[in-house]
Amino acid sequence: MTRAQAIAHAERHFDSGEFKDVLARRIAVPTESQNPKRAGALVEYLDREMRPAFEAMGFTCDTLTHPLARAPFLLAERIEGPDLPTVLGYGHGDVIRGLDPEWQKGLSPWQLSERDGRWYGRGIADNKGQHSINMQGLASVLQTRGRLGFNAKYLIEMGEETGSPGLRELCEAHRARLRADLLIASDGPRLRAERPTVFLGSRGSINFDLTIEARAGGHHSGNWGGLISNPGIQLAHAIASIVSSTGQIRIPEWVPAELPDAVRRALADCEVDGGSDGPAIEPDWGEPGLSPAERVFGWCSFEVLAYKTGNPETPVNAIPPRAWARCQLRFVVGPDANEFLPALRRHLDRHGFPFVTIAATREEMFQATRIDPDDPWVQWAVASVAQTSGKKPALLPNLGGSLPNDIFTDVLGLRTVWVPHSYPGCSQHAPNEHLPAAVLREGLGIMAGLYWDLGSGETPYRETAT
């Protein structure tokens, strides 16, 4: 039995329609973790889909819980020998809200549909499609070799879309049981649809609210206009002091002192492209002097996610008493995350906005992570992906988005290698979430090859074991 046969097995699983059937069944489970009414669906996904699939591969499964978590976790383990490398896999079965009425005619978030070479359905990109690819990669190696050749552990959570509550504490409580040599997982997009990608961490993320409470109620704009302050105008000016009209952050504590040379080298041949349906990159937006790849993978970005003052649905001739904005900072390794909100407070006070209230939201803050691109495991993974795909993979120091990767690096002490099976134009978190069929099929082959190589004995396991 050979590596090529394992890859061919994974590709046949796709070509036969079997993979589509499995994925359709999983997408049909409405695992909206932001919707309290879907709590049963979160449990159903683990019990009806994940547990039987892992047990069919000879894994033992255990449902884990934690008081801080809103849903259970599934830990699957297949231990083949004490002297073999151990890999931890990770995925999440929960999805963002379906937004059913907003999908294109003929499409539904809970029904896998194919149109123009794309597969549509909520979770196909984030994250049901991605962990399903990885699970089938494991199955293809087992079917071909009869064993994995390494020890495998896999953790599936059902709360990632609500900030992974309880995940950190669960990993701390089960640190010994989750011990491994590295994490191999899949989430987020490739750099471009046609280019396989490996990333080594993620930008951090913190959400916070800015609020102005000027007075108890609204007042007629004709009688009081020019006499009393307008919170909507004041908050707009406060935000304008934080970021320029072209998106450049104006708080020094929020950005790195410089772009590290190692990051600049890694991103030198990386071209960001959202595909035909993705938005056009605006060359003058963000930090000046950086390439698009450097701006999204090497720098920090500030966003206003929502803004409200008055009554947007039915405006009236009244000066609103209140203004509110939900804001977000995505950040890379370097700045001190503990200083973000104190630095903002000092900044707003200096610029004449002491009346703006700052409040962190309930979402957990993800820390920024990035492992060494020259790590032997990284180079091994990149070589494996290149061999299978026949393409030079993009190597990103970190994902532009945020993941709970710091839990795996800081709590479990793992090297983290992410191999995404999505692309930037996938409409993740939006209506019409989809993936190109070609990306799904190529991902199956890549993961079968990667897992085959992990069990071949030719890995950095001996030189990196501690």
C-alpha positions as CSV (number, residue, x, y, z in Angstrom):
1,M,0.0,0.0,0.0
2,T,1.3,3.4,-0.9
3,R,0.9,7.1,-0.3
4,A,-0.6,7.6,-3.7
5,Q,-3.3,4.9,-2.9
6,A,-4.3,6.7,0.2
7,I,-4.7,9.9,-1.7
8,A,-6.6,8.1,-4.4
9,H,-8.9,6.6,-1.8
10,A,-9.8,10.1,-0.5
11,E,-10.4,11.4,-4.0
12,R,-12.7,8.4,-4.8
13,H,-14.7,9.1,-1.7
14,F,-15.4,12.6,-3.1
15,D,-16.0,11.4,-6.7
16,S,-18.4,8.7,-5.7
17,G,-20.7,11.2,-3.9
18,E,-20.1,9.6,-0.5
19,F,-18.4,12.7,0.9
20,K,-21.2,14.9,-0.3
21,D,-23.8,12.7,1.4
22,V,-21.9,12.8,4.7
23,L,-21.5,16.6,4.5
24,A,-25.2,17.1,3.6
25,R,-26.2,15.2,6.7
26,R,-24.0,17.3,8.9
27,I,-25.0,20.6,7.4
28,A,-28.7,19.6,8.0
29,V,-28.2,19.8,11.7
30,P,-28.9,23.5,12.6
31,T,-26.1,23.9,15.2
32,E,-26.4,27.7,15.7
33,S,-24.6,28.2,19.0
34,Q,-25.7,31.8,19.2
35,N,-29.3,30.6,19.3
36,P,-30.4,29.2,22.8
37,K,-33.1,27.2,21.1
38,R,-30.5,25.1,19.2
39,A,-28.9,23.6,22.4
40,G,-30.3,20.2,21.5
41,A,-28.8,20.4,18.0
42,L,-25.3,21.0,19.4
43,V,-25.6,17.8,21.4
44,E,-27.1,15.9,18.5
45,Y,-24.2,16.8,16.2
46,L,-21.7,15.2,18.6
47,D,-23.8,12.2,19.3
48,R,-25.2,11.5,15.9
49,E,-22.4,12.5,13.6
50,M,-19.0,12.8,15.4
51,R,-19.1,9.9,17.8
52,P,-20.1,7.3,15.2
53,A,-17.6,8.5,12.6
54,F,-14.7,8.4,15.1
55,E,-15.7,5.1,16.5
56,A,-15.9,3.6,13.0
57,M,-12.2,4.5,12.8
58,G,-11.3,2.7,16.0
59,F,-11.3,5.8,18.2
60,T,-12.6,5.8,21.7
61,C,-14.8,8.7,22.4
62,D,-15.6,10.6,25.6
63,T,-18.0,13.5,26.1
64,L,-16.5,16.2,28.2
65,T,-18.2,19.2,29.9
66,H,-17.2,22.2,31.8
67,P,-19.3,24.6,33.9
68,L,-18.3,27.6,31.8
69,A,-19.2,25.9,28.5
70,R,-22.7,26.2,27.0
71,A,-22.3,22.9,25.2
72,P,-20.3,19.6,25.5
73,F,-17.1,18.7,23.8
74,L,-16.1,15.4,22.2
75,L,-12.6,14.0,22.7
76,A,-11.8,11.1,20.4
77,E,-8.5,9.1,20.8
78,R,-6.7,6.4,18.9
79,I,-3.5,5.4,20.6
80,E,-1.3,3.0,18.5
81,G,2.0,3.0,20.4
82,P,4.0,4.8,23.1
83,D,6.9,5.5,20.8
84,L,4.9,7.1,18.0
85,P,4.2,10.8,17.4
86,T,1.0,12.1,18.7
87,V,-1.2,14.7,16.8
88,L,-4.1,16.6,18.2
89,G,-6.8,17.6,15.8
90,Y,-9.5,20.2,16.4
91,G,-12.7,21.4,14.9
92,H,-16.0,23.0,15.8
93,G,-19.4,21.8,14.9
94,D,-21.3,24.9,15.8
95,V,-22.1,27.5,13.2
96,I,-23.1,31.2,13.0
97,R,-26.9,31.9,12.7
98,G,-28.4,30.6,9.5
99,L,-30.0,33.9,8.3
100,D,-32.4,31.8,6.3
101,P,-34.4,34.6,4.6
102,E,-31.3,36.3,3.2
103,W,-30.0,33.4,1.1
104,Q,-30.3,33.4,-2.7
105,K,-33.5,31.9,-4.1
106,G,-33.3,28.1,-4.1
107,L,-30.6,28.0,-1.4
108,S,-31.0,27.1,2.2
109,P,-28.4,27.2,5.1
110,W,-29.5,23.7,6.2
111,Q,-29.5,22.0,2.8
112,L,-26.3,21.2,0.9
113,S,-26.8,22.5,-2.6
114,E,-24.5,22.5,-5.7
115,R,-24.5,25.4,-8.2
116,D,-21.9,26.3,-10.7
117,G,-19.2,24.1,-9.2
118,R,-19.8,25.4,-5.7
119,W,-21.3,23.6,-2.7
120,Y,-23.6,25.8,-0.5
121,G,-24.7,25.4,3.1
122,R,-24.1,26.9,6.6
123,G,-20.9,25.4,8.0
124,I,-19.4,24.1,4.8
125,A,-16.5,26.5,5.2
126,D,-16.7,27.2,8.9
127,N,-16.2,24.5,10.1
128,K,-18.1,21.3,9.2
129,G,-16.6,21.0,5.8
130,Q,-13.1,21.5,7.0
131,H,-13.1,19.0,9.9
132,S,-15.0,16.5,7.8
133,I,-12.2,16.6,5.2
134,N,-9.6,15.9,7.9
135,M,-11.6,13.1,9.4
136,Q,-11.9,11.5,5.9
137,G,-8.2,12.0,5.5
138,L,-7.7,9.9,8.6
139,A,-10.1,7.3,7.3
140,S,-8.4,7.0,4.0
141,V,-5.0,6.3,5.6
142,L,-6.6,3.6,7.8
143,Q,-8.4,2.0,4.9
144,T,-5.1,1.9,2.9
145,R,-2.5,1.2,5.5
146,G,-4.6,-0.6,8.1
147,R,-3.3,1.6,10.8
148,L,-2.4,5.3,11.2
149,G,1.2,4.9,12.2
150,F,0.8,7.6,14.8
151,N,-1.4,8.4,17.8
152,A,-4.4,10.6,17.1
153,K,-6.5,12.7,19.4
154,Y,-9.3,14.9,18.2
155,L,-11.3,17.6,20.0
156,I,-14.6,18.8,18.7
157,E,-16.2,21.8,20.4
158,M,-19.6,23.3,19.9
159,G,-19.1,26.9,21.1
160,E,-16.4,28.5,18.9
161,E,-18.8,30.9,17.3
162,T,-19.6,32.3,20.8
163,G,-16.0,32.7,21.8
164,S,-15.2,29.1,22.9
165,P,-16.4,29.5,26.5
166,G,-14.9,26.9,28.7
167,L,-12.4,25.6,26.1
168,R,-9.4,27.1,27.9
169,E,-10.5,25.8,31.3
170,L,-11.3,22.3,29.8
171,C,-7.8,22.1,28.2
172,E,-6.2,23.1,31.5
173,A,-8.2,20.4,33.4
174,H,-7.3,17.8,30.8
175,R,-3.8,19.0,29.9
176,A,-2.2,15.5,30.4
177,R,-4.8,13.8,28.4
178,L,-4.5,16.2,25.5
179,R,-0.7,16.0,25.4
180,A,0.6,15.8,21.8
181,D,3.6,16.7,19.7
182,L,1.7,19.1,17.5
183,L,-1.7,20.3,16.5
184,I,-2.9,19.8,12.9
185,A,-6.2,21.4,12.3
186,S,-8.2,23.3,9.6
187,D,-10.1,26.5,9.8
188,G,-10.1,29.9,8.0
189,P,-9.4,30.5,4.3
190,R,-6.5,29.7,2.0
191,L,-4.7,32.7,0.7
192,R,-6.4,32.1,-2.7
193,A,-8.8,29.4,-3.7
194,E,-6.2,27.7,-6.0
195,R,-3.2,27.9,-3.7
196,P,-2.8,25.5,-0.8
197,T,-1.9,27.3,2.4
198,V,-0.3,26.6,5.8
199,F,-0.7,29.1,8.6
200,L,1.0,29.0,12.0
201,G,-1.2,31.0,14.4
202,S,-3.8,33.7,14.3
203,R,-4.4,37.4,14.9
204,G,-5.9,38.1,18.3
205,S,-9.3,39.8,18.6
206,I,-10.9,42.0,21.2
207,N,-14.4,43.5,21.0
208,F,-15.6,46.5,23.0
209,D,-18.4,49.0,23.1
210,L,-18.1,52.8,23.0
211,T,-21.1,54.6,24.4
212,I,-22.2,58.2,25.1
213,E,-25.2,58.7,27.4
214,A,-25.9,62.4,27.2
215,R,-29.3,62.7,28.9
216,A,-32.5,60.9,29.8
217,G,-34.4,61.4,26.5
218,G,-34.5,62.9,23.1
219,H,-35.3,66.6,22.5
220,H,-36.8,68.4,19.5
221,S,-34.1,69.3,17.0
222,G,-35.8,72.5,16.1
223,N,-36.1,73.8,19.6
224,W,-32.8,72.5,20.9
225,G,-30.6,72.1,17.9
226,G,-27.4,74.2,18.5
227,L,-28.0,74.3,22.2
228,I,-27.4,70.7,23.3
229,S,-24.8,68.1,22.3
230,N,-25.5,65.4,19.8
231,P,-24.1,62.0,21.0
232,G,-24.1,60.7,17.4
233,I,-21.8,63.5,16.3
234,Q,-19.6,63.3,19.3
235,L,-19.1,59.5,19.0
236,A,-18.3,59.9,15.3
237,H,-15.5,62.3,16.2
238,A,-14.2,60.1,19.0
239,I,-13.9,57.2,16.6
240,A,-12.2,59.5,14.0
241,S,-9.5,60.2,16.6
242,I,-8.8,56.4,16.9
243,V,-8.5,55.7,13.2
244,S,-7.8,57.9,10.1
245,S,-10.2,58.3,7.2
246,T,-8.1,55.7,5.4
247,G,-8.1,53.1,8.2
248,Q,-4.7,53.8,9.8
249,I,-4.7,53.2,13.6
250,R,-3.7,56.3,15.6
251,I,-3.0,54.7,19.0
252,P,0.6,53.6,19.1
253,E,0.0,51.0,21.8
254,W,-2.3,49.1,19.4
255,V,0.3,48.3,16.7
256,P,3.7,46.6,16.6
257,A,6.8,48.7,16.7
258,E,7.8,47.3,13.3
259,L,7.0,44.5,10.9
260,P,9.5,41.7,11.7
261,D,11.8,40.6,8.9
262,A,10.8,37.0,9.2
263,V,7.2,37.9,8.7
264,R,8.0,40.2,5.8
265,R,10.0,37.4,4.1
266,A,7.2,34.8,4.6
267,L,4.7,37.2,3.1
268,A,6.9,38.3,0.2
269,D,5.2,35.9,-2.4
270,C,1.7,36.0,-0.9
271,E,-0.9,37.7,-2.9
272,V,-4.3,38.3,-1.3
273,D,-7.2,37.5,-3.7
274,G,-10.8,37.0,-2.7
275,G,-11.8,35.6,-6.0
276,S,-14.4,36.8,-8.5
277,D,-17.1,37.3,-5.8
278,G,-14.8,38.8,-3.2
279,P,-14.4,42.5,-2.6
280,A,-11.7,44.4,-4.4
281,I,-8.7,45.2,-2.3
282,E,-8.4,49.0,-1.7
283,P,-4.7,49.9,-2.0
284,D,-4.9,53.1,0.1
285,W,-6.8,51.5,3.1
286,G,-4.9,50.6,6.2
287,E,-1.3,51.0,7.3
288,P,0.6,52.9,4.6
289,G,3.8,51.3,3.2
290,L,2.7,47.7,3.6
291,S,1.6,45.2,1.0
292,P,-2.0,43.8,1.2
293,A,-0.6,40.6,2.7
294,E,1.4,42.5,5.3
295,R,-1.6,44.6,6.3
296,V,-3.9,41.6,6.9
297,F,-1.4,39.0,8.2
298,G,1.4,41.2,9.7
299,W,-0.4,44.2,11.2
300,C,-3.4,45.2,13.3
301,S,-6.7,46.5,12.1
302,F,-9.6,48.5,13.8
303,E,-13.2,48.1,12.8
304,V,-16.6,49.5,13.7
305,L,-18.9,46.6,13.5
306,A,-22.1,48.4,14.3
307,Y,-23.2,52.0,15.1
308,K,-26.5,53.2,16.4
309,T,-27.9,56.6,17.4
310,G,-31.5,57.7,17.4
311,N,-34.0,55.4,15.7
312,P,-32.6,54.3,12.3
313,E,-35.8,52.5,11.3
314,T,-38.1,55.5,11.9
315,P,-36.1,58.7,12.3
316,V,-37.8,61.5,14.1
317,N,-36.9,65.2,14.5
318,A,-35.2,64.8,17.8
319,I,-31.6,65.0,19.1
320,P,-30.9,61.5,20.3
321,P,-29.8,61.0,24.0
322,R,-27.5,58.2,23.3
323,A,-24.9,56.8,20.8
324,W,-23.4,53.4,20.7
325,A,-20.8,51.6,18.6
326,R,-19.5,48.0,18.7
327,C,-15.8,48.0,17.9
328,Q,-13.1,45.4,17.2
329,L,-9.4,45.3,17.2
330,R,-7.6,42.5,15.4
331,F,-4.0,42.4,16.5
332,V,-0.7,40.5,15.9
333,V,2.0,39.3,18.2
334,G,3.9,42.2,19.7
335,P,1.5,44.7,21.3
336,D,0.5,44.1,24.9
337,A,-3.1,43.1,24.8
338,N,-3.6,44.0,28.5
339,E,-2.9,47.6,27.5
340,F,-5.4,48.0,24.7
341,L,-8.4,49.3,26.7
342,P,-6.3,51.4,29.1
343,A,-4.5,53.0,26.2
344,L,-7.8,53.7,24.5
345,R,-9.0,55.4,27.7
346,R,-5.9,57.6,27.9
347,H,-6.3,58.4,24.2
348,L,-9.9,59.5,24.4
349,D,-9.3,61.6,27.5
350,R,-6.4,63.4,25.8
351,H,-8.6,64.1,22.8
352,G,-11.4,65.6,24.8
353,F,-13.8,62.6,25.0
354,P,-13.8,61.7,28.7
355,F,-17.5,61.2,28.5
356,V,-17.2,58.2,26.1
357,T,-17.7,55.0,28.1
358,I,-15.6,52.0,27.2
359,A,-16.8,48.5,28.0
360,A,-15.4,45.1,27.0
361,T,-18.0,42.8,25.6
362,R,-18.7,39.3,26.9
363,E,-16.9,37.6,24.0
364,E,-13.7,36.0,25.0
365,M,-10.5,37.8,23.8
366,F,-8.4,35.7,21.6
367,Q,-4.7,36.3,22.0
368,A,-2.4,36.6,19.0
369,T,-0.1,33.6,18.3
370,R,2.6,32.8,15.8
371,I,5.1,30.0,15.8
372,D,8.5,29.9,14.1
373,P,8.2,29.4,10.3
374,D,11.5,27.6,10.4
375,D,10.3,25.0,12.9
376,P,11.0,21.4,11.6
377,W,7.4,20.4,11.9
378,V,6.3,23.4,9.8
379,Q,8.8,22.7,7.1
380,W,7.7,19.0,7.1
381,A,4.1,20.0,6.7
382,V,4.8,22.4,3.9
383,A,6.8,19.8,2.0
384,S,4.0,17.2,2.4
385,V,1.3,19.7,1.1
386,A,3.6,20.6,-1.8
387,Q,4.2,17.0,-2.7
388,T,0.5,16.1,-2.8
389,S,-0.8,19.3,-4.6
390,G,2.2,19.8,-6.9
391,K,2.0,23.5,-5.9
392,K,4.1,25.8,-3.7
393,P,2.0,26.4,-0.6
394,A,1.6,29.8,0.9
395,L,3.1,29.9,4.3
396,L,1.4,32.5,6.5
397,P,2.9,33.4,9.9
398,N,-0.7,33.8,11.2
399,L,-4.3,33.9,9.9
400,G,-5.8,37.3,9.5
401,G,-8.8,36.2,11.5
402,S,-8.9,34.9,15.1
403,L,-9.0,31.4,16.5
404,P,-8.5,30.0,20.0
405,N,-5.0,29.0,18.9
406,D,-3.4,30.5,22.1
407,I,-5.1,27.8,24.1
408,F,-3.2,25.2,22.1
409,T,0.1,27.1,22.2
410,D,0.0,28.5,25.7
411,V,-2.0,26.0,27.7
412,L,-1.0,22.8,25.9
413,G,2.4,23.9,24.7
414,L,1.8,22.7,21.2
415,R,3.3,23.6,17.8
416,T,0.3,24.5,15.7
417,V,0.0,23.8,12.0
418,W,-3.2,24.9,10.3
419,V,-4.1,23.7,6.7
420,P,-7.3,25.6,5.7
421,H,-9.7,24.2,3.1
422,S,-11.7,27.4,2.4
423,Y,-11.0,30.6,0.5
424,P,-11.5,34.3,1.1
425,G,-14.7,34.6,-0.9
426,C,-16.6,31.8,0.8
427,S,-19.2,34.2,2.4
428,Q,-18.3,32.8,5.9
429,H,-20.7,34.2,8.5
430,A,-22.9,35.6,5.8
431,P,-25.7,34.3,3.6
432,N,-24.8,31.9,0.8
433,E,-21.8,30.3,2.5
434,H,-20.1,28.1,0.0
435,L,-16.9,26.4,-1.1
436,P,-15.7,25.4,-4.6
437,A,-15.9,21.7,-5.1
438,A,-12.3,21.7,-6.4
439,V,-11.0,23.0,-3.1
440,L,-12.9,20.3,-1.2
441,R,-11.5,17.6,-3.4
442,E,-8.0,18.9,-3.2
443,G,-8.2,19.2,0.5
444,L,-9.1,15.6,0.9
445,G,-6.0,14.5,-1.0
446,I,-3.8,16.9,0.9
447,M,-4.9,15.6,4.3
448,A,-4.7,12.0,3.3
449,G,-1.1,12.7,2.2
450,L,-0.3,14.6,5.3
451,Y,-1.6,11.9,7.6
452,W,0.2,9.2,5.6
453,D,3.4,11.1,6.0
454,L,2.8,11.5,9.7
455,G,2.7,7.7,10.0
456,S,5.6,7.0,7.7
457,G,8.3,7.4,10.3
458,E,10.0,10.2,8.4
459,T,9.0,13.1,10.6
460,P,10.8,15.5,13.0
461,Y,9.4,13.6,15.9
462,R,12.7,12.3,17.3
463,E,14.5,15.6,16.9
464,T,11.7,17.7,18.5
465,A,10.5,15.3,21.2
466,T,11.0,16.6,24.7
